[in-house]
Amino acid sequence: MFNVFYTFVPMKERNHAFDLLCGLCILRMIVLHCVSMCGFRGCTFWFDKLMAWTFFFICFFFFKAGYFNKSILAPTKFFLKDKFKRLFIPYLTWGAIGSIFYFGIMLLFPHELHRYWDKLEWSHVWMQSHFYGNPPVWFLFSFFCMYVMVHFMQKVPYLAYLAIFFPLASWVLADNKIQVPMSLGNVFMGVYFFYLGKCWHWLLHKVPRHTFMFVSLVLLLVFLFGNHYWHGEYDMSLNHWVHRPWGAVVNITCALCGISGILLMLPAFRVPFVAYIGEHSMVYFVLHYPILLYYAMVHGVAGRGMNKHWDDCILVFILIISICTWMVPYIEKVPWLSGRWPKTVNKTVNEE
């Protein structure tokens, strides 16, 4: 039987606090995509408020990477090879799978799906890291580029301190409408969140637990106050800033550190299904959108739209969660789909 709350575990076991946050992030993303596909985004008050208070969740993956990462100082050859296999190969694989299904269905039903043809642009090939059949895989490409950038920054003394100014660089690119090829304007923010996670991990081991808990509570309160009075949002997929850019940076920083810090200080507990999604987040991340898109295209071929249909929104959400959960053990057995290759970087670091 699952014990949902206060299941004490040894220190070396998996960190359920971060699994919980990862799971919530994935669920938020899937809900966002389902609601957007059904045309409710921007016109449903409660949903828009929910998104406005949880917009920072996607940034958490970069924060988590910095919190746990120990391999950025590995030899360049081994480091780049490892990240290429774990991130870039799945990026290309799932992008290709999504594109094959996307264009395959469009070629079979060109008249019924003409609105998809109308959206195609050649510049998408070199300006966007999104694939037409699976847009969310942009994350894997940006994640890979972030790791590469951080790795080389670590080779130059004190260069990492410049990361505190990277949100400014990202905002300047967006504010001046400077389009960086392959949507790489968001990598600056990825590096900032990575080092934020490293600093938070360093602080955890430098101050007493009660002090860390107090700081986390203060940061959470600052986020709750700030997100209401100086609200700003950041869409990492498009490097898009909404309302107050400085407010977005402050609020995201406080939210990531405050929420994770409080969960880290609480007795270890596991929320079964949400934690399971967090543990296997890669599968849900790369597989959910092709399922959603296939559902929408089948409706288009049948002449029944999904627009303003809550029944379709709920049904496709259940289908996505069910299919992804069913496919987890099968996909994770295939390294070029899951990115789960045998670890080499940490072994190399330990040997040296």
C-alpha positions in Angstrom: 0.0 0.0 0.0 1.2 3.5 -0.8 2.0 5.7 2.1 1.2 9.2 0.7 2.5 11.4 3.6 5.5 11.2 5.9 7.2 8.1 4.7 10.7 8.3 6.2 13.5 7.2 3.9 17.3 6.9 4.2 19.3 9.9 3.0 20.6 8.1 -0.1 17.2 7.3 -1.5 15.6 9.3 -4.3 14.7 12.9 -3.5 10.9 12.9 -3.5 10.6 16.6 -3.1 12.0 17.2 -6.5 10.0 14.3 -8.0 6.8 16.0 -6.7 7.8 19.3 -8.3 8.7 17.6 -11.6 5.4 15.7 -11.6 3.4 18.9 -11.0 5.4 20.6 -13.8 4.5 17.8 -16.2 0.8 17.8 -15.2 0.6 21.6 -15.6 2.2 21.4 -19.1 -0.1 18.7 -20.3 -3.2 20.5 -18.9 -2.0 23.8 -20.6 -1.6 22.1 -24.0 -5.0 20.3 -23.7 -6.8 23.5 -22.7 -5.0 25.5 -25.4 -5.8 23.0 -28.1 -9.5 23.3 -27.1 -9.4 27.1 -27.4 -10.0 27.9 -23.7 -6.6 29.6 -23.0 -7.0 33.4 -22.6 -10.8 33.2 -22.1 -11.2 31.1 -19.0 -10.6 33.2 -15.8 -9.8 30.4 -13.3 -7.4 28.7 -15.7 -5.6 31.9 -16.7 -5.2 32.7 -13.0 -3.8 29.2 -12.3 -1.3 29.5 -15.2 -0.3 33.0 -13.9 0.6 31.5 -10.5 2.5 28.5 -11.9 4.3 29.9 -15.0 7.7 29.2 -13.4 7.4 25.4 -13.3 9.2 24.7 -16.6 12.2 26.7 -15.3 12.4 24.2 -12.4 14.0 21.6 -14.6 17.0 23.8 -15.2 17.1 24.7 -11.5 17.0 21.0 -10.6 19.8 20.3 -13.1 22.1 22.8 -11.3 21.1 21.5 -7.8 22.1 18.0 -8.5 24.8 18.2 -11.3 28.3 17.1 -10.5 29.6 16.4 -13.9 30.1 19.8 -15.5 33.9 19.7 -14.8 34.3 16.3 -16.6 36.6 16.2 -19.6 35.0 18.0 -22.5 35.0 15.0 -24.8 33.2 12.7 -22.4 30.9 15.4 -21.2 29.7 16.5 -24.6 29.3 12.9 -25.7 27.2 12.0 -22.7 24.9 15.0 -23.1 24.6 14.5 -26.8 23.4 11.0 -26.2 21.0 11.8 -23.4 19.5 15.0 -24.8 20.3 15.6 -28.5 19.6 12.1 -29.8 16.2 12.0 -28.1 15.5 15.5 -29.4 16.1 14.4 -33.0 14.4 11.1 -32.5 11.1 12.4 -31.1 11.2 15.4 -33.4 11.4 13.0 -36.4 8.7 10.7 -35.0 6.3 13.6 -34.4 7.0 15.1 -37.9 6.4 11.7 -39.6 3.0 11.4 -38.0 2.2 15.0 -38.5 3.1 15.3 -42.2 1.9 11.7 -42.9 -1.6 12.5 -41.7 -1.6 15.8 -43.5 -0.7 14.2 -46.8 -3.4 11.6 -46.4 -6.1 14.3 -45.7 -4.8 17.5 -47.3 -8.3 19.1 -47.8 -9.6 18.3 -44.3 -6.4 19.5 -42.6 -5.7 22.5 -44.8 -5.4 24.8 -41.8 -2.3 22.9 -40.7 -0.7 23.4 -44.2 -1.4 27.2 -43.9 0.7 27.4 -40.8 3.9 26.0 -42.4 6.9 28.3 -42.8 10.3 27.4 -44.3 12.0 29.7 -41.7 10.8 27.3 -39.0 13.6 24.9 -40.0 16.4 27.2 -38.8 14.7 29.7 -36.5 12.8 27.3 -34.3 13.9 24.3 -32.2 10.3 23.2 -32.1 9.3 20.4 -34.5 6.0 20.8 -36.2 4.8 17.4 -35.0 6.2 17.7 -31.5 6.9 21.3 -30.4 7.8 20.6 -26.7 11.0 18.9 -27.7 12.5 22.4 -27.9 13.3 21.8 -24.2 15.8 19.0 -24.9 17.7 21.2 -27.4 17.8 24.2 -25.1 18.8 21.9 -22.2 21.7 20.5 -24.3 22.9 23.9 -25.2 22.6 25.1 -21.6 24.9 22.2 -20.5 27.4 23.0 -23.2 27.5 26.7 -22.3 27.8 25.9 -18.5 30.6 23.4 -19.1 32.8 25.9 -21.0 32.0 28.7 -18.6 33.3 26.6 -15.7 36.7 26.4 -17.5 37.2 30.2 -17.1 37.7 31.4 -13.5 34.9 33.6 -12.2 33.0 33.6 -15.5 30.1 31.8 -13.9 29.4 34.9 -11.8 28.2 36.7 -15.0 25.2 34.3 -15.0 23.5 36.8 -12.7 23.2 39.2 -15.6 21.9 36.6 -18.1 18.2 37.4 -17.5 19.0 40.9 -18.7 20.6 39.5 -21.9 17.6 37.3 -22.5 15.2 40.2 -22.0 17.3 42.5 -24.3 17.0 40.0 -27.1 13.3 39.7 -26.6 12.6 43.4 -26.2 14.6 44.3 -29.3 12.9 41.4 -31.2 16.3 39.8 -32.0 15.5 36.3 -33.1 18.3 33.9 -32.3 18.4 30.8 -34.6 16.9 27.7 -33.1 15.1 29.7 -30.4 18.3 29.8 -28.4 17.5 33.1 -26.6 16.2 31.1 -23.7 19.5 29.4 -23.1 20.7 32.5 -21.1 17.8 32.0 -18.7 18.6 28.3 -18.6 22.1 29.0 -17.4 20.8 31.5 -14.8 18.5 28.9 -13.3 21.2 26.2 -13.4 23.5 28.3 -11.3 20.7 29.3 -9.1 20.2 25.6 -8.3 23.9 25.2 -7.6 23.9 28.1 -5.3 20.8 26.9 -3.5 22.4 23.5 -3.0 25.6 25.1 -1.7 23.6 27.2 0.8 21.7 24.1 2.0 25.0 22.7 3.3 26.4 25.9 4.7 23.6 27.0 7.1 21.7 25.3 9.8 18.4 23.6 8.8 16.2 26.0 10.7 17.9 29.0 9.0 17.5 27.4 5.6 13.8 26.8 6.4 13.4 30.4 7.5 15.0 31.7 4.4 12.8 29.5 2.2 9.6 30.7 4.0 10.7 34.3 3.5 11.3 33.7 -0.2 8.0 32.0 -0.7 6.2 35.0 1.0 8.1 37.4 -1.3 6.9 35.4 -4.3 3.3 35.4 -3.0 3.4 39.1 -2.4 5.4 40.0 -5.6 3.5 37.9 -8.0 0.4 39.8 -7.0 1.7 43.3 -6.8 4.5 43.3 -9.5 3.4 40.4 -11.6 5.5 39.3 -14.6 5.7 36.2 -16.6 8.3 34.4 -18.7 7.5 31.9 -21.4 10.8 30.0 -21.8 9.8 28.1 -24.9 9.6 31.4 -26.9 11.8 33.6 -24.7 8.8 35.8 -24.3 8.3 38.3 -21.4 5.0 39.5 -20.2 4.3 42.6 -18.1 7.2 43.3 -15.7 10.4 41.5 -16.7 12.2 42.3 -13.5 9.1 41.1 -11.6 9.2 37.8 -13.5 12.9 37.2 -12.6 12.4 38.0 -8.9 9.3 36.0 -8.6 10.7 32.9 -10.4 13.8 33.1 -8.3 11.9 33.3 -5.0 9.4 30.6 -6.1 12.0 28.1 -7.1 14.1 28.5 -4.0 11.3 29.0 -1.6 9.1 26.0 -2.6 12.0 23.6 -3.1 13.6 24.7 0.2 10.5 24.1 2.2 9.9 20.6 0.6 13.6 19.7 1.3 13.3 20.6 5.0 10.0 18.7 5.5 10.1 15.0 6.5 10.5 12.9 3.3 7.1 12.0 1.8 6.0 10.6 -1.5 2.8 11.5 -3.4 2.5 8.2 -5.4 1.2 9.0 -8.9 2.5 12.6 -9.1 6.0 11.4 -7.9 5.8 8.6 -10.5 5.3 11.1 -13.3 8.2 13.1 -11.9 10.5 10.1 -11.9 9.6 9.3 -15.5 9.1 12.9 -16.7 11.0 12.4 -19.9 8.4 10.0 -21.3 5.5 12.2 -20.5 7.3 15.2 -21.9 8.2 13.8 -25.3 5.1 11.6 -25.9 2.1 13.7 -24.7 2.0 16.2 -27.6 2.0 13.7 -30.5 -1.0 12.0 -28.8 -2.8 15.4 -28.4 -2.0 16.4 -31.9 -3.2 13.1 -33.3 -6.5 13.4 -31.4 -7.0 16.9 -32.7 -6.2 15.9 -36.3 -8.6 12.9 -36.2 -11.3 15.3 -35.1 -10.4 17.6 -38.0 -10.6 14.8 -40.5 -14.0 13.7 -39.0 -15.3 17.3 -39.3 -15.8 17.7 -35.6 -13.8 20.5 -34.0 -12.4 20.5 -30.4 -12.9 24.2 -30.0 -14.7 25.1 -26.7 -15.4 21.4 -25.9 -14.5 20.6 -22.3 -15.5 17.0 -22.9 -12.7 16.6 -25.5 -10.3 18.5 -23.2 -10.9 16.1 -20.3 -11.0 13.0 -22.5 -7.7 13.7 -24.3 -6.0 14.5 -20.9 -7.1 11.1 -19.6 -5.9 9.4 -22.8 -2.5 11.2 -22.6 -1.9 10.2 -19.0 -3.0 6.6 -19.6 -1.0 6.0 -22.7 2.2 7.7 -21.4 2.0 5.7 -18.1 1.5 2.5 -20.1 4.4 3.3 -22.4 6.9 4.2 -19.6 8.6 0.8 -19.2 8.8 0.3 -23.0 10.3 3.7 -23.9 12.8 3.7 -21.1 14.3 0.4 -22.4 15.3 2.2 -25.6 18.2 4.6 -24.9 17.7 6.7 -28.1 14.1 7.4 -27.1 14.6 7.9 -23.3 18.1 9.2 -23.1 18.9 6.6 -20.5 22.3 5.5 -21.5 24.8 3.9 -19.2 26.5 6.7 -17.2 30.0 7.5 -18.3 30.7 11.1 -17.2 30.5 10.5 -13.4 32.7 7.4 -13.7 35.3 9.5 -15.5 35.2 12.2 -12.9 35.5 9.7 -10.1 38.5 8.0 -11.7 40.3 11.2 -11.9 
